[in-house]
Amino acid sequence: MKAEKFVNRDEIKRIYDYLRNSKYELAYFINFASPKLYVRRIIFTNDRKLSMPSKFV
């Protein structure tokens, strides 16, 4: 959850990093400070994680 006027691409990339390095596959990005409620569902499935090297191993 965020409360910023604009959503930076780095914020979305950070969520992908969290999903890539965890067991979770689904995240919701919610920004309450934008003029219109901004909700984005982000999916990174576990089968894609097997083919990618982990950053924090």
PyMOL Python script that loads the backbone (N, CA, C, O; Angstrom):
from pymol import cmd

cmd.read_pdbstr("""\
ATOM      1  N   MET A   1       0.843  -1.173   0.000  1.00  0.00           N
ATOM      2  CA  MET A   1       0.000   0.000   0.000  1.00  0.00           C
ATOM      3  C   MET A   1       0.886   1.234   0.000  1.00  0.00           C
ATOM      4  O   MET A   1       1.926   1.276   0.657  1.00  0.00           O
ATOM      5  N   LYS A   2       0.458   2.218  -0.738  1.00  0.00           N
ATOM      6  CA  LYS A   2       1.204   3.467  -0.843  1.00  0.00           C
ATOM      7  C   LYS A   2       0.244   4.629  -0.727  1.00  0.00           C
ATOM      8  O   LYS A   2      -0.968   4.479  -0.880  1.00  0.00           O
ATOM      9  N   ALA A   3       0.803   5.776  -0.458  1.00  0.00           N
ATOM     10  CA  ALA A   3       0.035   7.018  -0.445  1.00  0.00           C
ATOM     11  C   ALA A   3       0.889   8.092  -1.105  1.00  0.00           C
ATOM     12  O   ALA A   3       1.335   9.033  -0.448  1.00  0.00           O
ATOM     13  N   GLU A   4       1.111   7.946  -2.401  1.00  0.00           N
ATOM     14  CA  GLU A   4       1.912   8.883  -3.179  1.00  0.00           C
ATOM     15  C   GLU A   4       1.102   9.348  -4.373  1.00  0.00           C
ATOM     16  O   GLU A   4       0.233   8.624  -4.859  1.00  0.00           O
ATOM     17  N   LYS A   5       1.382  10.557  -4.850  1.00  0.00           N
ATOM     18  CA  LYS A   5       0.622  11.101  -5.977  1.00  0.00           C
ATOM     19  C   LYS A   5       0.864  10.320  -7.260  1.00  0.00           C
ATOM     20  O   LYS A   5      -0.066  10.108  -8.039  1.00  0.00           O
ATOM     21  N   PHE A   6       2.099   9.889  -7.489  1.00  0.00           N
ATOM     22  CA  PHE A   6       2.445   9.174  -8.711  1.00  0.00           C
ATOM     23  C   PHE A   6       3.122   7.852  -8.365  1.00  0.00           C
ATOM     24  O   PHE A   6       3.887   7.764  -7.405  1.00  0.00           O
ATOM     25  N   VAL A   7       2.830   6.836  -9.153  1.00  0.00           N
ATOM     26  CA  VAL A   7       3.441   5.518  -8.969  1.00  0.00           C
ATOM     27  C   VAL A   7       4.638   5.418  -9.895  1.00  0.00           C
ATOM     28  O   VAL A   7       4.512   5.545 -11.113  1.00  0.00           O
ATOM     29  N   ASN A   8       5.774   5.195  -9.314  1.00  0.00           N
ATOM     30  CA  ASN A   8       7.020   5.062 -10.052  1.00  0.00           C
ATOM     31  C   ASN A   8       7.175   3.613 -10.530  1.00  0.00           C
ATOM     32  O   ASN A   8       6.736   2.686  -9.849  1.00  0.00           O
ATOM     33  N   ARG A   9       7.790   3.420 -11.685  1.00  0.00           N
ATOM     34  CA  ARG A   9       8.021   2.053 -12.193  1.00  0.00           C
ATOM     35  C   ARG A   9       8.880   1.239 -11.241  1.00  0.00           C
ATOM     36  O   ARG A   9       8.746   0.017 -11.172  1.00  0.00           O
ATOM     37  N   ASP A  10       9.750   1.899 -10.515  1.00  0.00           N
ATOM     38  CA  ASP A  10      10.599   1.182  -9.563  1.00  0.00           C
ATOM     39  C   ASP A  10       9.777   0.512  -8.463  1.00  0.00           C
ATOM     40  O   ASP A  10      10.171  -0.536  -7.950  1.00  0.00           O
ATOM     41  N   GLU A  11       8.652   1.099  -8.100  1.00  0.00           N
ATOM     42  CA  GLU A  11       7.785   0.488  -7.095  1.00  0.00           C
ATOM     43  C   GLU A  11       7.220  -0.839  -7.605  1.00  0.00           C
ATOM     44  O   GLU A  11       7.167  -1.821  -6.865  1.00  0.00           O
ATOM     45  N   ILE A  12       6.804  -0.863  -8.853  1.00  0.00           N
ATOM     46  CA  ILE A  12       6.268  -2.096  -9.445  1.00  0.00           C
ATOM     47  C   ILE A  12       7.379  -3.141  -9.580  1.00  0.00           C
ATOM     48  O   ILE A  12       7.155  -4.322  -9.315  1.00  0.00           O
ATOM     49  N   LYS A  13       8.565  -2.714  -9.988  1.00  0.00           N
ATOM     50  CA  LYS A  13       9.700  -3.639 -10.089  1.00  0.00           C
ATOM     51  C   LYS A  13      10.051  -4.226  -8.733  1.00  0.00           C
ATOM     52  O   LYS A  13      10.425  -5.395  -8.640  1.00  0.00           O
ATOM     53  N   ARG A  14       9.934  -3.425  -7.679  1.00  0.00           N
ATOM     54  CA  ARG A  14      10.226  -3.899  -6.329  1.00  0.00           C
ATOM     55  C   ARG A  14       9.247  -5.010  -5.923  1.00  0.00           C
ATOM     56  O   ARG A  14       9.638  -5.975  -5.266  1.00  0.00           O
ATOM     57  N   ILE A  15       7.994  -4.872  -6.312  1.00  0.00           N
ATOM     58  CA  ILE A  15       7.007  -5.910  -6.000  1.00  0.00           C
ATOM     59  C   ILE A  15       7.356  -7.200  -6.727  1.00  0.00           C
ATOM     60  O   ILE A  15       7.250  -8.283  -6.151  1.00  0.00           O
ATOM     61  N   TYR A  16       7.774  -7.097  -8.002  1.00  0.00           N
ATOM     62  CA  TYR A  16       8.207  -8.297  -8.730  1.00  0.00           C
ATOM     63  C   TYR A  16       9.405  -8.949  -8.042  1.00  0.00           C
ATOM     64  O   TYR A  16       9.484 -10.176  -7.981  1.00  0.00           O
ATOM     65  N   ASP A  17      10.325  -8.159  -7.530  1.00  0.00           N
ATOM     66  CA  ASP A  17      11.466  -8.716  -6.792  1.00  0.00           C
ATOM     67  C   ASP A  17      11.004  -9.444  -5.538  1.00  0.00           C
ATOM     68  O   ASP A  17      11.502 -10.527  -5.232  1.00  0.00           O
ATOM     69  N   TYR A  18      10.053  -8.858  -4.806  1.00  0.00           N
ATOM     70  CA  TYR A  18       9.509  -9.521  -3.613  1.00  0.00           C
ATOM     71  C   TYR A  18       8.883 -10.866  -3.980  1.00  0.00           C
ATOM     72  O   TYR A  18       9.115 -11.868  -3.304  1.00  0.00           O
ATOM     73  N   LEU A  19       8.093 -10.883  -5.045  1.00  0.00           N
ATOM     74  CA  LEU A  19       7.447 -12.127  -5.455  1.00  0.00           C
ATOM     75  C   LEU A  19       8.453 -13.144  -5.957  1.00  0.00           C
ATOM     76  O   LEU A  19       8.324 -14.335  -5.673  1.00  0.00           O
ATOM     77  N   ARG A  20       9.442 -12.698  -6.691  1.00  0.00           N
ATOM     78  CA  ARG A  20      10.461 -13.600  -7.243  1.00  0.00           C
ATOM     79  C   ARG A  20      11.244 -14.297  -6.131  1.00  0.00           C
ATOM     80  O   ARG A  20      11.650 -15.449  -6.285  1.00  0.00           O
ATOM     81  N   ASN A  21      11.455 -13.607  -5.022  1.00  0.00           N
ATOM     82  CA  ASN A  21      12.287 -14.143  -3.946  1.00  0.00           C
ATOM     83  C   ASN A  21      11.484 -14.669  -2.767  1.00  0.00           C
ATOM     84  O   ASN A  21      12.023 -14.838  -1.673  1.00  0.00           O
ATOM     85  N   SER A  22      10.209 -14.927  -2.980  1.00  0.00           N
ATOM     86  CA  SER A  22       9.377 -15.489  -1.914  1.00  0.00           C
ATOM     87  C   SER A  22       8.554 -16.644  -2.477  1.00  0.00           C
ATOM     88  O   SER A  22       8.612 -16.943  -3.670  1.00  0.00           O
ATOM     89  N   LYS A  23       7.801 -17.276  -1.615  1.00  0.00           N
ATOM     90  CA  LYS A  23       6.936 -18.369  -2.054  1.00  0.00           C
ATOM     91  C   LYS A  23       5.605 -17.854  -2.607  1.00  0.00           C
ATOM     92  O   LYS A  23       4.830 -18.636  -3.159  1.00  0.00           O
ATOM     93  N   TYR A  24       5.327 -16.567  -2.471  1.00  0.00           N
ATOM     94  CA  TYR A  24       4.049 -16.002  -2.890  1.00  0.00           C
ATOM     95  C   TYR A  24       4.023 -15.747  -4.394  1.00  0.00           C
ATOM     96  O   TYR A  24       5.054 -15.479  -5.010  1.00  0.00           O
ATOM     97  N   GLU A  25       2.825 -15.836  -4.971  1.00  0.00           N
ATOM     98  CA  GLU A  25       2.656 -15.644  -6.405  1.00  0.00           C
ATOM     99  C   GLU A  25       1.834 -14.406  -6.745  1.00  0.00           C
ATOM    100  O   GLU A  25       1.838 -13.963  -7.894  1.00  0.00           O
ATOM    101  N   LEU A  26       1.136 -13.848  -5.776  1.00  0.00           N
ATOM    102  CA  LEU A  26       0.192 -12.774  -6.039  1.00  0.00           C
ATOM    103  C   LEU A  26       0.430 -11.611  -5.088  1.00  0.00           C
ATOM    104  O   LEU A  26       0.655 -11.798  -3.892  1.00  0.00           O
ATOM    105  N   ALA A  27       0.375 -10.397  -5.651  1.00  0.00           N
ATOM    106  CA  ALA A  27       0.489  -9.187  -4.834  1.00  0.00           C
ATOM    107  C   ALA A  27      -0.496  -8.153  -5.371  1.00  0.00           C
ATOM    108  O   ALA A  27      -0.818  -8.139  -6.559  1.00  0.00           O
ATOM    109  N   TYR A  28      -0.960  -7.305  -4.489  1.00  0.00           N
ATOM    110  CA  TYR A  28      -1.816  -6.185  -4.872  1.00  0.00           C
ATOM    111  C   TYR A  28      -1.094  -4.896  -4.536  1.00  0.00           C
ATOM    112  O   TYR A  28      -0.632  -4.710  -3.411  1.00  0.00           O
ATOM    113  N   PHE A  29      -0.999  -4.018  -5.500  1.00  0.00           N
ATOM    114  CA  PHE A  29      -0.422  -2.691  -5.289  1.00  0.00           C
ATOM    115  C   PHE A  29      -1.588  -1.713  -5.229  1.00  0.00           C
ATOM    116  O   PHE A  29      -2.347  -1.587  -6.191  1.00  0.00           O
ATOM    117  N   ILE A  30      -1.732  -1.024  -4.106  1.00  0.00           N
ATOM    118  CA  ILE A  30      -2.845  -0.105  -3.901  1.00  0.00           C
ATOM    119  C   ILE A  30      -2.288   1.253  -3.518  1.00  0.00           C
ATOM    120  O   ILE A  30      -1.511   1.372  -2.571  1.00  0.00           O
ATOM    121  N   ASN A  31      -2.688   2.273  -4.256  1.00  0.00           N
ATOM    122  CA  ASN A  31      -2.260   3.638  -3.967  1.00  0.00           C
ATOM    123  C   ASN A  31      -3.499   4.469  -3.654  1.00  0.00           C
ATOM    124  O   ASN A  31      -4.396   4.604  -4.485  1.00  0.00           O
ATOM    125  N   PHE A  32      -3.536   5.024  -2.438  1.00  0.00           N
ATOM    126  CA  PHE A  32      -4.688   5.787  -1.982  1.00  0.00           C
ATOM    127  C   PHE A  32      -4.580   7.280  -2.271  1.00  0.00           C
ATOM    128  O   PHE A  32      -5.584   7.988  -2.183  1.00  0.00           O
ATOM    129  N   ALA A  33      -3.406   7.774  -2.611  1.00  0.00           N
ATOM    130  CA  ALA A  33      -3.222   9.219  -2.774  1.00  0.00           C
ATOM    131  C   ALA A  33      -3.491   9.702  -4.196  1.00  0.00           C
ATOM    132  O   ALA A  33      -3.587  10.908  -4.421  1.00  0.00           O
ATOM    133  N   SER A  34      -3.612   8.808  -5.143  1.00  0.00           N
ATOM    134  CA  SER A  34      -3.886   9.233  -6.517  1.00  0.00           C
ATOM    135  C   SER A  34      -5.318   9.760  -6.611  1.00  0.00           C
ATOM    136  O   SER A  34      -6.156   9.403  -5.783  1.00  0.00           O
ATOM    137  N   PRO A  35      -5.613  10.602  -7.604  1.00  0.00           N
ATOM    138  CA  PRO A  35      -6.972  11.153  -7.734  1.00  0.00           C
ATOM    139  C   PRO A  35      -8.043  10.063  -7.832  1.00  0.00           C
ATOM    140  O   PRO A  35      -9.154  10.230  -7.328  1.00  0.00           O
ATOM    141  N   LYS A  36      -7.706   8.963  -8.475  1.00  0.00           N
ATOM    142  CA  LYS A  36      -8.590   7.814  -8.576  1.00  0.00           C
ATOM    143  C   LYS A  36      -7.881   6.658  -7.879  1.00  0.00           C
ATOM    144  O   LYS A  36      -6.670   6.497  -8.032  1.00  0.00           O
ATOM    145  N   LEU A  37      -8.612   5.856  -7.121  1.00  0.00           N
ATOM    146  CA  LEU A  37      -7.993   4.732  -6.421  1.00  0.00           C
ATOM    147  C   LEU A  37      -7.277   3.842  -7.429  1.00  0.00           C
ATOM    148  O   LEU A  37      -7.885   3.376  -8.392  1.00  0.00           O
ATOM    149  N   TYR A  38      -5.979   3.604  -7.205  1.00  0.00           N
ATOM    150  CA  TYR A  38      -5.142   2.829  -8.121  1.00  0.00           C
ATOM    151  C   TYR A  38      -4.915   1.459  -7.504  1.00  0.00           C
ATOM    152  O   TYR A  38      -4.296   1.344  -6.447  1.00  0.00           O
ATOM    153  N   VAL A  39      -5.414   0.422  -8.164  1.00  0.00           N
ATOM    154  CA  VAL A  39      -5.230  -0.958  -7.718  1.00  0.00           C
ATOM    155  C   VAL A  39      -4.652  -1.749  -8.875  1.00  0.00           C
ATOM    156  O   VAL A  39      -5.173  -1.718  -9.990  1.00  0.00           O
ATOM    157  N   ARG A  40      -3.574  -2.456  -8.597  1.00  0.00           N
ATOM    158  CA  ARG A  40      -2.952  -3.284  -9.627  1.00  0.00           C
ATOM    159  C   ARG A  40      -2.655  -4.647  -9.031  1.00  0.00           C
ATOM    160  O   ARG A  40      -2.040  -4.749  -7.970  1.00  0.00           O
ATOM    161  N   ARG A  41      -3.090  -5.688  -9.715  1.00  0.00           N
ATOM    162  CA  ARG A  41      -2.820  -7.064  -9.295  1.00  0.00           C
ATOM    163  C   ARG A  41      -1.599  -7.545 -10.059  1.00  0.00           C
ATOM    164  O   ARG A  41      -1.549  -7.443 -11.285  1.00  0.00           O
ATOM    165  N   ILE A  42      -0.614  -8.070  -9.339  1.00  0.00           N
ATOM    166  CA  ILE A  42       0.635  -8.512  -9.945  1.00  0.00           C
ATOM    167  C   ILE A  42       0.805 -10.001  -9.643  1.00  0.00           C
ATOM    168  O   ILE A  42       0.732 -10.433  -8.493  1.00  0.00           O
ATOM    169  N   ILE A  43       1.035 -10.773 -10.712  1.00  0.00           N
ATOM    170  CA  ILE A  43       1.187 -12.222 -10.580  1.00  0.00           C
ATOM    171  C   ILE A  43       2.561 -12.624 -11.085  1.00  0.00           C
ATOM    172  O   ILE A  43       2.982 -12.209 -12.165  1.00  0.00           O
ATOM    173  N   PHE A  44       3.255 -13.429 -10.301  1.00  0.00           N
ATOM    174  CA  PHE A  44       4.532 -14.014 -10.699  1.00  0.00           C
ATOM    175  C   PHE A  44       4.507 -15.462 -10.220  1.00  0.00           C
ATOM    176  O   PHE A  44       4.770 -15.735  -9.049  1.00  0.00           O
ATOM    177  N   THR A  45       4.194 -16.384 -11.119  1.00  0.00           N
ATOM    178  CA  THR A  45       3.951 -17.769 -10.725  1.00  0.00           C
ATOM    179  C   THR A  45       5.244 -18.504 -10.354  1.00  0.00           C
ATOM    180  O   THR A  45       6.337 -18.150 -10.795  1.00  0.00           O
ATOM    181  N   ASN A  46       5.077 -19.523  -9.541  1.00  0.00           N
ATOM    182  CA  ASN A  46       6.234 -20.285  -9.070  1.00  0.00           C
ATOM    183  C   ASN A  46       6.937 -21.042 -10.184  1.00  0.00           C
ATOM    184  O   ASN A  46       8.141 -21.279 -10.083  1.00  0.00           O
ATOM    185  N   ASP A  47       6.238 -21.429 -11.241  1.00  0.00           N
ATOM    186  CA  ASP A  47       6.910 -22.139 -12.327  1.00  0.00           C
ATOM    187  C   ASP A  47       7.883 -21.230 -13.073  1.00  0.00           C
ATOM    188  O   ASP A  47       8.847 -21.726 -13.657  1.00  0.00           O
ATOM    189  N   ARG A  48       7.667 -19.937 -13.072  1.00  0.00           N
ATOM    190  CA  ARG A  48       8.622 -18.999 -13.669  1.00  0.00           C
ATOM    191  C   ARG A  48       9.842 -18.801 -12.769  1.00  0.00           C
ATOM    192  O   ARG A  48      10.925 -18.473 -13.254  1.00  0.00           O
ATOM    193  N   LYS A  49       9.674 -18.995 -11.485  1.00  0.00           N
ATOM    194  CA  LYS A  49      10.773 -18.791 -10.537  1.00  0.00           C
ATOM    195  C   LYS A  49      11.851 -19.858 -10.694  1.00  0.00           C
ATOM    196  O   LYS A  49      13.024 -19.589 -10.436  1.00  0.00           O
ATOM    197  N   LEU A  50      11.478 -21.052 -11.108  1.00  0.00           N
ATOM    198  CA  LEU A  50      12.450 -22.139 -11.238  1.00  0.00           C
ATOM    199  C   LEU A  50      13.481 -21.871 -12.323  1.00  0.00           C
ATOM    200  O   LEU A  50      14.613 -22.344 -12.229  1.00  0.00           O
ATOM    201  N   SER A  51      13.110 -21.129 -13.336  1.00  0.00           N
ATOM    202  CA  SER A  51      14.027 -20.890 -14.444  1.00  0.00           C
ATOM    203  C   SER A  51      14.903 -19.643 -14.246  1.00  0.00           C
ATOM    204  O   SER A  51      15.787 -19.370 -15.059  1.00  0.00           O
ATOM    205  N   MET A  52      14.662 -18.900 -13.184  1.00  0.00           N
ATOM    206  CA  MET A  52      15.408 -17.662 -12.945  1.00  0.00           C
ATOM    207  C   MET A  52      16.314 -17.817 -11.720  1.00  0.00           C
ATOM    208  O   MET A  52      15.904 -18.413 -10.724  1.00  0.00           O
ATOM    209  N   PRO A  53      17.518 -17.295 -11.782  1.00  0.00           N
ATOM    210  CA  PRO A  53      18.378 -17.340 -10.598  1.00  0.00           C
ATOM    211  C   PRO A  53      17.872 -16.365  -9.545  1.00  0.00           C
ATOM    212  O   PRO A  53      17.387 -15.283  -9.874  1.00  0.00           O
ATOM    213  N   SER A  54      17.985 -16.744  -8.298  1.00  0.00           N
ATOM    214  CA  SER A  54      17.547 -15.883  -7.204  1.00  0.00           C
ATOM    215  C   SER A  54      18.632 -14.860  -6.879  1.00  0.00           C
ATOM    216  O   SER A  54      19.822 -15.168  -6.942  1.00  0.00           O
ATOM    217  N   LYS A  55      18.217 -13.644  -6.533  1.00  0.00           N
ATOM    218  CA  LYS A  55      19.174 -12.590  -6.222  1.00  0.00           C
ATOM    219  C   LYS A  55      19.775 -12.752  -4.837  1.00  0.00           C
ATOM    220  O   LYS A  55      20.903 -12.319  -4.599  1.00  0.00           O
ATOM    221  N   PHE A  56      19.033 -13.374  -3.910  1.00  0.00           N
ATOM    222  CA  PHE A  56      19.458 -13.375  -2.519  1.00  0.00           C
ATOM    223  C   PHE A  56      19.790 -14.772  -2.001  1.00  0.00           C
ATOM    224  O   PHE A  56      19.531 -15.072  -0.835  1.00  0.00           O
ATOM    225  N   VAL A  57      20.352 -15.619  -2.835  1.00  0.00           N
ATOM    226  CA  VAL A  57      20.713 -16.967  -2.378  1.00  0.00           C
ATOM    227  C   VAL A  57      22.125 -16.968  -1.876  1.00  0.00           C
ATOM    228  O   VAL A  57      22.626 -18.007  -1.444  1.00  0.00           O
TER     229      VAL A  57
END
""", "prot")
cmd.dss("prot")
cmd.show_as("cartoon", "prot")
cmd.util.cbc("prot")
cmd.orient("prot")
